[in-house]
């Protein structure tokens, strides 16, 4: 399938034209702002493409967002004439439609982004003449980028049918990505009740998994538990289901129960299950349990993988997916992540007809780094290396959310591949703890008394009306606040700090301003913990910035 270039995207009706589409056409734009934001707007104007002739006009107000369309029209009347500018751009934070301004001055007026720092990006990526007098440019741009991204993903999905692929249940896996299918594993199934198992499966489906894998106790055969679990999940969900086991009796039980794919076949178990898995996709790994051989070097991985694949073909097992195994980061000079990635690359060069699966958890679980960056990078590397399946597991607390992280990274990889660009400015991202641009809100400090506030602990008396204990219930997705005091004992649950604060005020559960400020700060932390998946402990910091070890002392 040919790559979708920027120009073909325009031809498909994408409303935002790239700046290069108007090369040679100089648009004269008036940027209207307030006194406080003037330096930021002028700095932003200097960073804009040369295809725009930009002029900054400062209104007699401190904050442009507080100006009304009527006051803007009044200010511009007589100052701007028809033909002076091709376009007037005002702050996206202004309330109401600015179409009335256009009617007065005779020049097209649109809302720009809410923050001036975003003006260069906007003018680099789109035609400002397509902006709206009602909707802020950044919001409109985000909507259109999402629509464009969705169209790419839908088209890519539809293309899989016409390309070489295998079917895992009803899900098609291309031999060559994109897309990259995300397999989310529920580990330790033998320890879960039926209710907990179904909850775990449902959550992973909701979080973007393409397939579900069930993992059981390593090295201990429990075929009945496998059969029961597979039947339970298949009965409740019409969703591709994979069994992750190397134990022959469990593999047979899983196949009998209706599983859609098997992980993992190797030299030692293949002969015992081949007649059962001939009609199913199977994952072949570079391992021989009979001889105790598990490959670590690139050469051993490729050699043993090829031996096992040939053996599978001889046994008429044909729906093969290869997994050279992604090893943890190691610094002992043998194996490791970089060697594993090389094995994926070399195998795909030698056997482009066989789909690849890459398990991410050996790296993500064994490095103390936020999983969002690790999973995103590994998923995109998997796509780059030609792997069309990635496996994630959420065994530890720090790996929670890996399914969503890999699913978004997979979509980013698809869009970037189609656009033939690096994975940025795609309409979706995995920027959670950092921003792409620094937004600085100016303050009117002229004439203000400056007070240097020192960070020191302050003791406040207890509120005679009572105390509050706060916790975050991640399983239910709620903030819980327990009140105990003069008005009895009440447990309040909500999704936001504001909703709980309003309920506390409505019930008149506090009597001191210091207590109200304390609750506001703590509930805001609890809400951020709920949104990010962090643990919340009352009166402790939610985030800590890491520092390297100081070797100077």
N, C-alpha and C positions, 0 to 999 in steps of 0.2 A: 504494500500500500504506500503511495507516495506521501512524502512529508507535506504538511499543511504550512505554507509560508504565510508571512504577514499579509501579502497582497491577496492570496486566495481567501484568507479569512475575511478581508474586506469585501471581496466579491460575494461571499456567502451572507453578507448582510450584517456583519459585526459593526455596530454603530460607531465604535471608536476607531478612528483611523490613526495609524502610526504617523508620527511627525514626518517621516520620510515621504509619506504619501503627498504632502503639500510642499515638497522641496521646490524652491524657486518662487513660491508665493509668500510674500512678506505680509503677515497680518499685523496690523497696528492695534494693540490692545491697551486699554486703560485699566490699571489695577487700582481700585478704590479701597482705601483703608482708613484707619483711625490713627491718632497720634502715637499711642503706645506701641502699635504693631509696625509703625513705619520702618524702623531699622530692619526688622525681620523681612518685611515685604521687599525692601530694596535689595537686601542680600539675596533673597530668593530670585528676584528678577535677573540678577547678574548670572545666575546658574542656568537660566532657561536657554533653549536652543536658539541659534541665530536666525531661524526662520520667523521669528517674532520680533516686532518692534514694540517694546514695552515702555510704558510711562506710568509713573506712580503719582496719584493725586491723594492728598491727605485731607480728609473731612475735618471740620472743627468739632470733633468728638474724640474722647479718649479711646473708646472701644467701638470699633465698627459694627460689631454684632448687636449693639444696642440701638443702632440707627434703624428707623422704620423706612419702608419703601417710599412713603410720602415725603419724609424729610430728605431722603436721598434725591428724589426727583426735584424737590425745591432747590436743593443745593446745586445740582447740575444744570438746572434751567438757566440758560444764558452763558454758562461756562463751556458747554459742549454743544457743538453744532453738527448737523448732518454732514458726514464726510470726514470729520476730524479723526474718527476711529472706526475700525471694523467691528470692534467688540468692546464692551465694558464688563469687567469681571469684579463682582463684589464678594464679600466674605460669605461662605456657605453657612455661617452661624446666624445670619440675619433671618428674622422670623417673617413669614409670609412671602407671597410671590412678588418678584421685582419686575413683573411684566408691565406694571403701571409706570415704572421708570422709563422703560423703553418707549412707551406711548408718548411720554412727555418730551424726551430728548431726540427721538428718532433714530437711535442707535441700538442695536441688539444688546441686551443686558442679560447676563447669566450669573448663576451662583458658582463661585469657585469652591475650592476645598475649605473645610472649617479651619484648618491650620495652614498658615502661609508657607510653612516649610515644605508642604506637599505640592506647591505650585510647579516647581521644575519637573518633578516626576510626572505630573498630570500633562504638562505641555510636551514632554518627551514621548508620551505614550498615546495621546489622543488628539483629535481635532476639537479645539474649544468651541467651535461653531455649533457642535452637536450637543453642547451642554444645555441645562434646563434653567429657566427662571424660577422654578419651584423647588427642585430637589438639589441639595448640596452636591457638588461635583464628585467628592470622594465617595459619597453614598451611591450616586448614580453609576460611577465608574466601577465600584465594587460589584454592584448588581449585574452590570453588563459583562464584567470579567467572569463572574460566576456562571452566567448564561453561556458564554463562549466556552468556558472550561467544561461545562456539562455537555455541550454539543460535541466537543472532542471526545469525551469519555464515552458517550452513547455511540458515536460513529466507530470508535475503536472496538467497543464491545460487539457491535454488529459485524465487524470485519473478521472476528475470530472464526466464525463458521466457514468462511471461504479460504482460510489459511490452514496449514497442517496443525492438528490439535489432537488432544485426547479428551475423553469425557470422564469426569469424576461425578457420578450421579448425573444431575442435570447441568452441572457447571462445566463449561468448556475451558480447557487449559491450552493456550497456544504453545507450540513447540518453541517459538521465538517470541519474547515479549515485545511490545506491551499487549495486554496488561500483565502485571505481576499479581498472581492470586495470593491472598493472605490466608494461611491456615493457622487458626488459633487453637492451641491445645489446652484442654482441661486436664490438668495433671492430678494424680492421686485419686482417680475415680473410685478405687476400691475403698476409700475412706469417706466417701460422700453418701449422704442419704439421697433417696430419689428426688426429693424436693430440692436439695442443694445442687444436685447435678443438673436438673432442668433449669434452675435459676442461672447457673454458670453458663450453660449453653445459650440461653436466651440473651444474656448480657453480651456475650461475644458476638452473637448475630446482630444485635442492636448497635454494637460498636464498630461494625464494618467488616467482620470476617466473611470471607468467601466460602470457607469450609471449616468444619469443626473436627478436631482430632481428639481422641480419647486415649489418655495414658494411664497405665496401671502400675502396680508394684514391680520394680525391676527384678528380674531373676526368680520370681515366685509365680508359678503357674496358677491361674485362677480362671479357668475357662468358663465356668458357670457365671461368675460375676461379669465377665466380658459379655457373654451372651445376653444376660439380663439388662446390662447397661445399654448395649447397642439397640436392643429391641425397644427399650423405654424411650430412648432419644428418637429413634426412627418413627415410633408411634406418635410422638408429640410434634415432631418437626419434619417437614418435607425439605430436608437440607442435606447437602453433601456431607457424609460422615466418614472419617478416616480412623483406622485403628493403628495406634503406635505400639507395636509389640514385636519382639523377635522370638517369642516362645511359640513353637508350632501348635500346641493345643489351643492356645489363645487365638492364634490366627485362624485356625479351622473354626473355632466357635464364633469368631467375629464374622467370617464369611457366611456361615450358616444363618446368622442372625440378620444379615442384610447390609453389612458395611459396604461402602462404595470404593474404598481404596485401602491398601495395606502398606504400612511402614513397620519394619524394614526387613527386606530380604537380603540374605548374605549366604556365603558358601555353605555354612553349617546347617541352616534351616531350610534351604531352598528345596532340596529333594523331598522333604517331609510334607511340604504344603503345595508343591507346584501344581498338582492336579486340581487343587481347590481354587487357585488364584489365576488360572489361565484367562479367564474372562474379565479380570479386574486390573486396573492400573496398580502397579506396585513400585515401591521405591527401593532401588538397589544401592547398597552402601559398600565401601571398601573394607570389608570385615570378613574374617573366617573364624567362627566360634569353635570349630572342631580343632583347629590348629592354634587357636589363641592369637591370631594375627589381626592387629588393628593398625592400619596404615597411618603414618604421621608425615613422612616426607612427601613431596610432590610426586616423585617417581613411584613410590610405593602406592600412593592413592590411585594414580592412573593405572598402574599395572593390575592391582587387585580389583579395581572397579571394572576394568575391561574383562578380566577373567570371569568375574561374577556375572557380567552381562552376557557373555558368550554362553555360560552355563545355563542361564535363564532361557535364552533363545533355544538351546538344545532341548529344554524341557517344555518348549512351546508356550513359554510365558513371554508375551510380546508387547503388552502395554506398559513399557518401562519408563520410569522416571529415575534419573541418576542423582545421587547426592554424595559428592566427594567429602562431605562433612566439614563444616566451618569450625576450626579449633579455636580455643581461647587465645587471647594475647599472651604470648610467652616470650621470655628474653633469654632462654637457654641455648638458642641457636639451632634447635631442632623443632621443626614443625611451626606451629603458631598461626595466627590469623593471616599474615601476609602470604605464607606458603600455601595456605588453604585457598586463598583467593586466586593464586596463580594456578592451582590445580583446576579450579572451576573454569578459568580462562582457557587453559590448554585442552581440557576435556571438550569444551564447546567447539573449539577449533577442529578437533579430531572427529567429533560426533555431533554435528549440527542438527541431526535428525532426532536426537533424544532430548526431551525436556529436562531441565535442571530444577532441583529443589535446594534451597539454602536455609538451614536452620539458624536463626539469629541468637538463640538463647545462650549458647556457649560463650558468646562474647558479651551480650547485654547483661546476663546474670552475674558475670565474673569480672565486672569492672564497676567501681563506685563512681559512676558518672550518670547524670540524669538520662533515663532510657529514651526520652524523646529524640535527643540528638543521635544517640547510638543507633536506634532502630531506623531513623530516617536515613542516615548515611548508609547503613548496611543494605536497606531495601533498594536504594538508588544504585548502589554498587552491584547488587544482584541483577538489577535490570540492565546495567551497563555490561555485565559479564554474560548476559543471555539467560539468566535464570528466570523462569516464569512462575515460580512458586517460592514463597518464603514462609517459614514456620516460626511462630512466636509462642512463647509460654509465659504465663504470669505467675511464676512460682513464688517469687518474693515480693515484698511490699514495694520495693523500689522499681519493680517491673510492671506494676499495675498500670493499665492504660496502653500496654504495648500493642494490643490489637488495633485500636484507633490510630496510634502513631504509625504503624506499618501501613494501614489502609490509606491514610492521607498521603504518606510518602509514595505509595504505589500510584495513586492518582496524579501526584505531582510529576512523577517520572513519565507517566503516559503523556501528560500535557506538554512537558518539556521536549519529549521526543517528537511529538507531532509538530510543535512550533520550531523545532531545531534551535532551541535556546537553552541556556543553563536553567536550572529549576528555581527561578525567581520571577516575581511579578506575574503569577500564573492565575490569580483569582482565588487561591487557597494557599495556606502556608502552615508551618508548625512552629511559628514564633510565639512562644508562650511566656517566657520569662524575660525576653529581650525585645526591643523594638527596632525597626529598620531605620527610623529617623527620630531624632530628638526633638520633641515639641516643648518649647519654652514659652510659658504664658507670662507676658509682661505685666508688671504691677505699677500703678500710679503711686509712687512713693514720695513725690514732691511734697515737702512740708510735713512729712510724717515723722514722729518720734521713733528712733531706732532703738530697740531694746535687744540686747544680747541675752538670750535665754540659755542657761547652763543646764546640762543634763545631770540632775541629781535626784535621788529618791526622795519622795515626799510622802509622809504619813498622813492619811486622812482618817477621821473618825468613821466608825461603821454607821451605815444608814439605819436609823431606828426602825424603819419600815421592813427591813429584811435584807437578805443576801441572794445572789444569783450564782449558780454554777452552770458553766457552759461546756457543751461538748458537740463534736461533729459526728453525726451518724452517716458514714459513707455508704453503708449498705442500703439505707433508705433514701439517701440523698437529701438529708435534712439537718438543720441546725437545731439542737435541743437545749432549752434553757430551763433549769429547775429553780423555781423561786420558793424560798422558805422564810417566813417571817410573820409579821403582825396580821397579814391577810390570808394566812393559811399556807398551804403547800400546792403549787401549781407547776405542771410541766407544759411548757409551750414549745411547739415545733413549727418551723418555717424554713423556707428556702433562701430568704434574704435577711440581712441585718435590719433593713428598713421596716420590714413587716413585723419583726419581733419587737423592735423599738416602739413601733406604733401601738402594739398590743400592750406593752408594759406601761406606756403613757396612758392608754385608755383605761387600764385597770388601776392607775395611780399607785404603782407598786414601789415608787421611790420618792424621796423627799429632799435629796441633796443634789446640787448642781454638779459637784465633783463626782458623785456616783453615776450621774447621767453621762458625763464625759467618759468615765471609765468604761461603762457598758457600751457606749458607741464605738470606742476604740477596739474593745475585745470582740464585739460582734462583727465588726468589719474584718478583723483577722480571721474569725471563724468562717465568714462567707468566702474569703479568698482560699482558705484551706479546703472548703467544699468544692470550689471551682477547679482547683489545681490538683486535688487528690492528696494534699499534704496532711500530715498529722497535726492536730490542734491541741495544744496544752495551754490552759488559761494562764496568762501572765508570763508566757515564754515567747520569744521571738519566733515568727513563722519561718523566716529565711535568714540564713547566715552567709555572708560573702566569704568564700574560701580564700585563704592566703597561703603562699608558699612558705616553707620552713625557712626562717632567717638563719643563714649560716655565718653572719658577720660576728655573732657573739660567741 
